[in-house]
């Protein structure tokens, strides 16, 4: 399993790259521009900007995103 972890001081966003289909819904829905598609997979390089709205989780069509505070 290929789970990438993006860690801030307060929480962790995990993205399962085996599940991620690169739909980009997390990128589109995130109000803080936390997510970026790289090589067809979601990444969260701006995890420190996350406001914990958890919209990314609901938007992901394959449930590839986990957030420790949601």
SEFI-582271 format. One record per residue (C-alpha): residue in one letter; residue number from 1; x negated, y negated, z negated. Coordinates in Angstrom, 2 decimals, always signed. Layout:
BEGIN
PT resn resi       u       v       w
PT    A  NUM       X       Y       Z
...
//
This chain:
BEGIN
PT resn resi       u       v       w
PT    X    1   +0.00   +0.00   +0.00
PT    X    2   -1.31   -3.44   +0.89
PT    X    3   -0.06   -5.90   -1.72
PT    X    4   -1.67   -9.31   -1.75
PT    X    5   -1.51  -11.31   -4.98
PT    X    6   -1.54  -15.09   -5.09
PT    X    7   -2.12  -16.32   -8.64
PT    X    8   -1.54  -19.70  -10.24
PT    X    9   -2.03  -20.62  -13.88
PT    X   10   +1.60  -19.75  -14.67
PT    X   11   +2.77  -17.01  -12.29
PT    X   12   +1.89  -14.61   -9.51
PT    X   13   +3.46  -14.18   -6.09
PT    X   14   +2.99  -10.71   -4.61
PT    X   15   +3.52   -9.99   -0.93
PT    X   16   +3.62   -6.44   +0.34
PT    X   17   +1.93   -6.67   +3.74
PT    X   18   +3.03   -3.14   +4.61
PT    X   19   +6.66   -4.31   +4.40
PT    X   20   +6.22   -7.85   +5.76
PT    X   21   +7.46   -8.16   +9.34
PT    X   22   +6.33  -11.76   +9.77
PT    X   23   +9.85  -13.14  +10.19
PT    X   24   +8.74  -16.42   +8.62
PT    X   25  +11.94  -16.89   +6.63
PT    X   26   +9.90  -17.52   +3.46
PT    X   27   +7.97  -20.24   +5.29
PT    X   28  +11.18  -21.87   +6.53
PT    X   29  +13.05  -21.80   +3.22
PT    X   30  +10.27  -22.83   +0.82
PT    X   31  +10.70  -26.50   -0.19
PT    X   32   +7.09  -26.69   -1.41
PT    X   33   +5.29  -25.27   +1.63
PT    X   34   +3.79  -22.44   -0.42
PT    X   35   +3.88  -19.89   +2.43
PT    X   36   +1.99  -19.69   +5.72
PT    X   37   +2.02  -16.94   +8.35
PT    X   38   -1.46  -15.59   +9.08
PT    X   39   -1.93  -12.87  +11.67
PT    X   40   +1.81  -12.14  +11.59
PT    X   41   +1.99  -11.73   +7.82
PT    X   42   +3.19  -14.05   +5.08
PT    X   43   +0.58  -15.52   +2.76
PT    X   44   +0.94  -17.90   -0.19
PT    X   45   -2.19  -20.05   -0.17
PT    X   46   -0.39  -22.92   -1.88
PT    X   47   +0.87  -20.90   -4.86
PT    X   48   +0.00  -23.79   -7.20
PT    X   49   +2.69  -25.88   -5.46
PT    X   50   +5.44  -23.33   -6.19
PT    X   51   +8.44  -24.77   -8.09
PT    X   52   +9.83  -21.33   -8.99
PT    X   53  +13.06  -21.72   -7.01
PT    X   54  +12.65  -18.12   -5.76
PT    X   55  +14.30  -18.94   -2.42
PT    X   56  +11.54  -16.92   -0.74
PT    X   57  +12.73  -13.73   -2.39
PT    X   58  +16.29  -14.14   -1.16
PT    X   59  +15.15  -15.16   +2.31
PT    X   60  +12.84  -12.21   +2.94
PT    X   61  +14.73   -9.72   +5.12
PT    X   62  +12.61   -6.76   +3.98
PT    X   63  +12.15   -7.58   +0.27
PT    X   64   +8.38   -7.91   +0.61
PT    X   65   +8.02  -10.76   -1.93
PT    X   66   +7.87  -10.54   -5.71
PT    X   67   +7.50  -13.47   -8.09
PT    X   68   +6.64  -12.93  -11.75
PT    X   69   +8.94  -15.72  -12.97
PT    X   70  +12.06  -14.74  -10.99
//
